[in-house]
Amino acid sequence: MSPGYFLAIAGNIGVGKTELTTRLSAELGWMAYYEPVIQNPYLDDFYADMSRWSFHLQIYFLSERFKAQVQIGSSPLPFIQDRTIYEDAEIFARVLHDQGSMTAVDYRNYTSLFHVLVGFLRKPDLIVYLKASPDVLMERIARRGRASEQSISRDYIARLNGAYDDWMRRARAETEVLEIDTDHVPLQGETEAFARLVGDLKARYPRQAMLDLGE
């Protein structure tokens, strides 16, 4: 049986990935797989001391996302993934290394392991890249009120944004990317933009018609 459609939702901290994943899953009837954030044993320590805990945090995320993607990659059903394994290396580990929060030795070891692991994985059929400006992201992070995120700096968010844009330029050579600027395109609520996105996804996955009919 051929694998189901693989939709990945990518984007910076606070951009709205999880909310969009949940709403699309409910609207389309696709399985949703979420980022392992709340149960991450390193997250609070990481935001308090990035240099001390960056390697531990990234290895944890890499391990958890690899296990999840192995499990879901061969599924015959369509599914949505809230943040991809590629963002671990292309965005977070890279920024941590560039800003001096991860040593060169740790970064080399991490990226070497990353490239071995992703060679076994199926790439997404489509990446929906959610964007927002640093100021808007900082407002959203503050509004959701996670204690571990209150020490996140605007500079860190801006660095991540730059890494995302750089990665997307390269990712387009291998994977289709749909970019949505959430500063100007409202996806929350029953907006025209959300309805268009749902229609676009149904058109990309012909078997959706059978799912809608319960077949």
Secondary structure, DSSP 4 states (H G I P E B T S, - for coil): -PPPPEEEEEE-TTSSHHHHHHHHHHHHT-EEE----TT-TTHHHHHH-HHHHHHHHHHHHHHHHHHHHHHHHT-SS-EEEES-THHIIIIIIHHHHHTTSS-HHHHHHHHHHHHHHHTTSPPPSEEEEEE--HHHHHHHHHHHT-GGGTT--HHHHHHHHHHHHHHHHHHTTTSEEEEEETTTS--SSS-HHHHHHHHHHHHH-TTHHHHHTT-
